Amino acid sequence: MFFGYVGAVIGSAVLVVGLSLFLAPMVWIPSADRVPAALWLMAGMAVLIEWRPLLPPGSRFSQAAMMSLSFIMAILLTWGYLPALIVQTIVAVLIFKRLGATAWRIGFNAAQFALALTSSHLVLLAFGMPSAAVLDSGRGLVALLSAGFVWFAVSHLLVCFAWALRFSVPWWRMAVRAFGYEAVVHFAQLALAPILAVAAAANTWLVLLAAVPIYAVYRMARLSSERERMALSDSQTSLPNRKGFGLEVTESITRASESGGRLAILICDLDRFAAVNNSLGHGVGDQLLRELASRFQRCTDANHLVAKIGGDEFGFLVAEYHTDAEVDRFARRVQATLSRPVWLDEISVDVSGAIGIACYPQDGTDFETLFRHADVAMYEAKNRGCGIARYAPEYDHHSPERLALLGDLRRALEAPDLPGVELYYQPQVDLSTGEVVGVEALLRYRHPTQGSVDPAELIALAEHSVVMRTLTYRVIDEAVSQLAHWRREGLTLRASVNVSVRDLHASDFCDYLTQRLTKHRVPPVALRLEITESALMADPRRVVATLKRLEELGVGLSLDDFGTGFSSMQHLRRLQVSEVKIDKSFVLGMHDDSDAVAIVRSIIELGRALGLQVVAEGVEDERTWRQLRSLGCDMAQGWFHAKPMPAGELAGWLLRYRPPGLPRSVSSRTVSAESVPQLSGGRTATVPLAESPVGTPVSRSVDR
């Protein structure tokens, strides 16, 4: 569609110019020896002043400001349409040829200016004032203003429509963005056109004097442009800043889209730069950045660009590369440049950094998307400690879709009456007796449009935001409320609730927990908090005070996913942990992996030695259940016993449940009132065993 528009503009220009030359009166076509000296002078000055094209700040391929417009309009007023058209076309080709534009772009811009000039000429004809006659008429001012306005409007809008089609943005947004700069420059030149025309009519050499204010406009415009360019540069290193980098990348994307090429942007974030500032001073830090900027410039070539996009961040552009290996080699070159020590005031400073890579077009088709994806990859490289990472969608935990999901979750949590957030409960069974001793409360969220959301994805999204606190408090409140309801019905169970380490850092967490337990009259021993091993071991000192208060309160702490992190035996002794849960990845592998069996046995023996209860997750079948029981594991949960279920289904499941290993010949059993709800009149429930086979669920789901 874009190139169709370009072709239409070029074709329209050819047609309109042809009709104008055929129909318009007073078309002056002199021989070369009869061309006035003033016309030769104006044409030469028009070409000369465009020898250095004046660009709006920041974009090499933006609409160039035609500084020769005063001469061209003066030629139109003095000698007519055709000479002005010839000079303008020569000037347009010169401008964009010197800018290195492609052939179609040169043709488009020549056609754009031709249509603008033709429109101005037609306006003058409409006022009945062709060429220089306008200067002697009382309506001349209105005609000149109208012609100048039409020239600017046609030229400006043709370019804005082209860029709008190119980048899929509203045309009016493009028009507003460039209007101020171009309007000032063009209208200043249009106002000087009558002065040049009068000077040419009076004396040829007066044209030189009249050109002085035009040169002044040119100089002022160039100074303004230079100031704008300074705003696009970093003051410390003179490299492009983020805004300037974005403009350069946008231009490269335009060229790549035209040629079918590829490009990549890299973001490099320095490690521990704040330590340099704090220990050696900000002056030394600035010196370090200047030295690195100089090094980076030396390791780039014509297809590369380096920019300083933040306090200690550098951006790189790799334009028109052919293979991914080229980008990888450049990233390693940047990393090698960083690895060399920097000497500052006789002090050797070792520098390192993480580099993220995003490529056009596979990782994004505009600067903002590529920049964000490179930033995501950079943080992934920093987290993994690998130095360099190429963007992958799974690294992006804060995409617009995920942020929208986080916002929907927050609204659902803040309005308890809204459906979507609920708890499912999975029974935990004592392996020695088969008794159901507790449940784990598991979060479920059903989005209004996306349906069920994976709980792991939801937790990963919420745990680094303030939503996690709201989510944890909502889960605790519902779990404690449900425990109270079950106790009123005669069912005494313990519930395990997952919390994050950020919750344990909060000073009011224990107060909130105490308040909820007191309100619902639930004993603290009925609640157990689960936290992942890796999260707890990351900063155990900060949570010691909270864990001590939980121990005094009587709330137990369970270490989830045990065996997947880097637990310290000293921490296990110091922290008030009462239970460890064997990660299901080890339990599921016990059938055919002797190493998994050895790991499970070691965890059970360690728990027994430290006086901790051991719970196995992911128990799928009777064979695994018997293996765990023979190894001395305390409790188990998994699909062999029951899938997670809503609170309303748990009582019915308990009535049907029969502990594994009991004789199948028994036809019925009596369940204690402490294990299941009492029936009316205080009677206990008698349950026929035929309702369910050996505790195994009738149907399974992918969700565990």
Secondary structure, 3 states (H helix, E strand, C coil): CHHHHHHHHHHHHHHHHHHHHHHCCCCCCCCHHHCCHHHHHHHHHHHHHCCCCECCCCCCCCCCECCCHHHHHHHHHHHCHHHHHHHHHHHHHHHHHHCCCCHHHHHHHHHHHHHHHHHHHHHHHHCCCCHHHHHHCCCHHHHHHHHHHHHHHHHHHHHHHHHHHHHCCCHHHHHHHHHHHHHHHHHHHHHHHHHHHHHHHHCCCHHHHHHHHHHHHHHHHHHHHHHHHHHCECCCCCCECHHHHHHHHHHHHHHHHHHCCEEEEEEEEECCHHHHHHHHCHHHHHHHHHHHHHHHHHCCCCCEEEEECCCCEEEEEEEEECCHHHHHHHHHHHHHHHHCCEEECCEEECCCEEEEEEEECCCCCCHHHHHHHHHHHHHHHHHHCCCEEECCHHHCCCCHHHHHHHHHHHHHHHCCCCCCEEEEEEEEEECCCCCEEEEEEEEEEEECCCEEECHHHHHHHHCCCCHHHHHHHHHHHHHHHHHHHHHHCCCCCEEEEECCHHHHHCCCHHHHHHHHHHHHCCCHHHEEEEEEHHHHHHCHHHHHHHHHHHHHHCCEEEEEEECCCCCCHHHHHHCCCCEEEECHHHHHCCCCCHHHHHHHHHHHHHHHHHCCEEEEECCCCHHHHHHHHHHCCCEEECCCCCCCEEHHHHHHHHHHCCCCCCCCCCCEEECCCCCCCCCHHHCCCEEEHHHCCCCCCCCCCCCC
